[in-house]
Amino acid sequence: MKTNDRLLAIDSSGPGWRESVPDVPQQDVTLMRLIRVASQGITAFTDPILRPAGLTESSFHTLVVIVASGRQGTTPGSLCEQVGQNRANMTRILDLLLSEKMVRVDVHERDARRKRVAITPAGRKLVKGYAGRFAPIVMESFSGLSAQDKKSLEHLLRAVIASMDKAERIVSKDA
């Protein structure tokens, strides 16, 4: 589908990138673009399945993280970090999930600024239902990789994320 078209676009635009931005290593730019295409690919197969329930990949990912947080729940700030959303987007996502009774938000009895988000039975049921639908799709997404390839990819992605954290620190010093 579009994912393969995006790969072709990355390959065909490489020389233009090298000429336009010669100070940035071409391979690093290509890797960043490939990561973005992979992310778009996830959204491309999740959103059409989730749309009838009024959800997006981000809202479903939020529900999964809340389910994984167990009975103690999690905080909106932690959700922002784990799902990769800014506070305004997370507020919109949580408002939607609250209105659909998928989550509940408990306010600390002595400090109303402190909140915990927990899953409801309806939210847990929805996550379980969709997990069954996504399982074969997720498995197919990685079917071209051996078990060793998957371990290597996980290791490499963790290394990239750690490097990106260092890059974020450079930016925060300059800001």
N, C-alpha and C positions, 0 to 999 in steps of 0.2 A: 504494500500500500504506500502511503506517504513516507514511511520510515525509510524504505529503499531509495525513494526519490531524494530524501534529505541526504543520504549517504552519497549519492551521485553528485549532488550539489556541493558537498564538502570537497569531494575529489576534484571536481571541475573548477572550483574557485580557488584552489590552492595557489596556483601561480599568481593570481590577482592579489591574494593576501600577501604573498612574499614581496611583491612589488610595492603594494600600498603601505605595508607596515613592516619594513625590513628590520626594525630594531627588536621586534618580538619574535622569538624563535618559532618558526613555522610548525614544528612538531607539537609544541606546547599549545598553539592556537588550535591545531587539528584535534588534539586530545580534549580540549575544552568544548569544542563544537560537537565531538562525538558523545561526550557526557550529556550535553544538552539534548541531542537527538535521542539518546536512550531515555531520558526523562520524558520527552515528548511522546515517545513510543508507549510508555506506561500509561500516560494520560489517554492516548488514542484507544487503548483497549479497555480502560476502566470506565471512562466517562459515559460511553454509550450504554453500558450495562447498568450504571448507577443512576443515570438521568431519570428514568421512570419513577424512581424513589425520591427524586428531588435532591440527589446528592451529587457531589463531584469527587474526584480522586482525593482532593485535599480534605473534604469533610469526612469521607470514609476513612482516610488515613488517621484523622483526628479520633474517630470512634475506635479504631483499632488500638491506638496508643492508650486511650482511656481504658479500654478493656484490659490491656496488658498491665495497666497500673494497679489492678486488683481492687480490693475493697477500700483501701486507703485513698484511692483516686489520685489526682495529680493537680497541678496548678496551671492556670492559663499561661503563665510565663514559660513553664516547662513545655507545654504543648507547642508554643511558638517555636521553641528551639528544636523540638523533635520532629515537627511536621514541616518546618521551614517556612513559616508564615510570619508576617509582621503582626503587631498587636491589633491593628485595625481589622485586618482580615480575619484573625482568630476570633475577635469579638463577633464579627458577622457570622462566622461558622458556628460558634457556640450559641448565638441567638437562634439560628436555624435549628440546631440540634435540640435546644431547650424547647422551642415551639413545637417540635415534633415528639417531645417527651422521650428522646433517645438518651439524654443525659440529665443530671441534676447538678445544681451548683449550690454548695453549702458555704455559708459565710461563717467565719470564725466568730465565736460568741463575744470576744473582747476586742476584736479589731476587724471591722467590716471591710477593710481593704484587702484582707487575706481571704482568698477563696480556694475551694477545692472542687474539682469537677469529677464526678463519678458517673459510671454507666448505669442505666436503668435496665430492668429486665427486657424492655422492648428494644433498647439499643443493643444489648447482648444478643438477642434473638436475630436482629437484623445482620449483625456482623457475622454470626455463625452461618446464616443463610447465604450471604454473599461469599463467604470464604469457600464454601463448597463449589460455587459457580466459578470462582477465580482460580481454584487449585489447578485444573487442567491447563488454563491459559498461562498461568505463571510457569508451570512446568514446561510448556511448549516454548516459552520465551527463552529458556535456558537449555533447550534440548540439544543445541549444537555444541554444548560444552560437556566435557567429561567431568567426573567428580574432582579430579585433580585440577582441571581448568577452573572450576568453580572456586576451589580453595585459593588458587593463585589470584583469580580476579578479586575475591574478597580481600586478600592481603594487599593487592595493589590499590584497590579503592580506599582502603583504610589509610594507606600511606599517602595517597593523593589528598584525602580529607585532612589529614594531619598537616600536610604542606599548605593547604588552603587556609587552615587556621593561622598559620604563621603569616600568610599573606594578609589576612584580615587584620592582624596586629600591626602590620606595616601601615595599612590604610588608616587605622584608628589613631596612630601616632601623628599622621599627617593632617588629620581632620581637626 
